[in-house]
Amino acid sequence: MKTTAFAALLILGAATPAMADSPMETTDEAVAKLSIDNSIEELMANEVTAAVLLKHIPGIDEHPAYGQFKGMSLIELQPWSAGAVTDEIIAAVKADLEALA
């Protein structure tokens, strides 16, 4: 996927739940607990899982609407992504996260 495709991401008034202020641990145990069902913010708070997310969606953490969608999982974000978050991307992130556990 091209970075420019992700730049087209549109967030149309999606509500973002509040997240904890403390970053997640970077231990193997913490990584094993993270999955595709976690929020983007939770995945980005861990350097190992952040690398997985950035591998498949470069620049997601630099998107202008990041503050609006970071509390969502990729599955929740997909309908709002204007096609930038595809089933294939979600499957690839899921496979890489499962490989870490």
N, C-alpha and C positions, 0 to 999 in steps of 0.2 A: 504494500500500500504506500502511496505517496504521501509525504507530509502535507502537501497542499490539499489533499482530499480531507485530511483531518481538520485543516484550517477552516473548512466549510461547515464544520459542526455547528448546528443551530440548537440552542436551548430555548424553548418557548415557554418560559414561565414555570419551569419545573422547580418544585420545592426541594430544598436540601435539608435533611435532618441534621441536627446538631451533632458534632463529633467530639470525642474526648480530646483534651488539650495535650495529653502526653503521647509521645511517639511510641510505636510498638518496639518490642525488643528485636534484636537481630540474631537471636539464638536459633539453632536448628529446630528447637521445639516450637518457637514462635512461627517460624516459616512453615512448619508442617501444619499448623492450625489455620493458615490462610488459604483461601480458595477463591474461586470465581464468584462466590456469593458475598465475599467481603466488599466493602466500599473501595472505590478507587483511592481515596485518601488513606485507608488502612494499608492497601497494597503499596502505595507510594511511601509510606512511613518506614518501610522495611527495605533496606538497600538491595537485598536479594530479590524480593518480589517486585520491587520497583524496576529493576533491570529487565525482568520478564515483561512487564507492562510496556516499558519504553522500547523494547525490542520489537514489539508488534504494533505499537501506536506511538511512534516517535513524536515528542513534543507535547504529549497530552497534558503534562504538568505546566506547560507554558501557554496553554490555550487561554484566551481572554475570559472565557466563561468558566474556567476551572473552579472558581469559588462557588459557582452555582451547581455544578454537577459532581464535585468530588465526594459528596456523601452518598452517591449512588453506586450500585454495582454496574459492571459493564452491561449486564442483561437489562437492568433498569434504564441505562443510558441509551441503549440501542435505538429505541423508537424515536428518540429526540436527536439522533446523530446525523440526520440527512444522508444516511447510507454510509457514513464513515466507519461505524462500528458494525462489521458484518458478522454473520454466523461463523464464517471461517476464522476471523480474528478471535472471536470468543472461544472457539474450539481450540485454537492454537495456544492461547493464554491458559486455558483450562489444562491442556495437556502438559504444558511446561510447569505449571504450578503443581500438578499431581506428581510429576517427576521429581520435584523437590522433596515431597513428603516421603 
